[in-house]
Amino acid sequence: MHPETPPHTVSPVDHPTRTLAVVDQGPPERADAARNRARLLEAGARMVEELGAENVTMEAVAAAASVGKGTVYRRFGDRAGLMAALVDDAERSYQESFLSGPAPLGPGAPPEQRLRAFGIATIRHEIRHRDVLLEARREHGRSAVVTPAMGLRATHLSNLLREADVTGDLQILTEVLLSYLSTVFVNHLHTRRGMSAERIEAGWNDLLDRVLCPAPKP
């Protein structure tokens, strides 16, 4: 198996099972630049939690991080860039949890257990970071979610389905499962339909029951 970053287009079942890596690593930063970035992202995440993403401005983040306004603009370009960076920071930690974290979410557990753990972790990730994820979509349009990060999710799911010996059209099954875990759908169930996180997680497990143990044909 060769490490490979998934492409922007999602076609995970066109490739054999492979080792995955966290996407969008980027080149190494100078120590001072990395410290400034960490302070800005910490301040931005704190403000999103306290005020809501729609109320976060570049100027306010600069003040909260005790840096000049120009530093924020040089680092992120504009508000859309700041929202994208906040999403990327949250996504990176989440990716590491299922790629190299402890089992059953990470390696070392049977694929059926990892599938269940992945869905629950993703639902919790989407609910926890819902505000900034939705704001990033508004800033960037739908392209905010058609990214290598989504390709990584798709390939990871496809790999686990294949390891679990699931039969059928794996590409369609992968897309269906991804749709259930999407920002928009989780937000729809949780916010608009008023469903608890526990109910959404139970729905994921019910969906997997049907995928992993399909009803016998008449």
Disulfide bonds with the S-S distance in Angstrom:
none
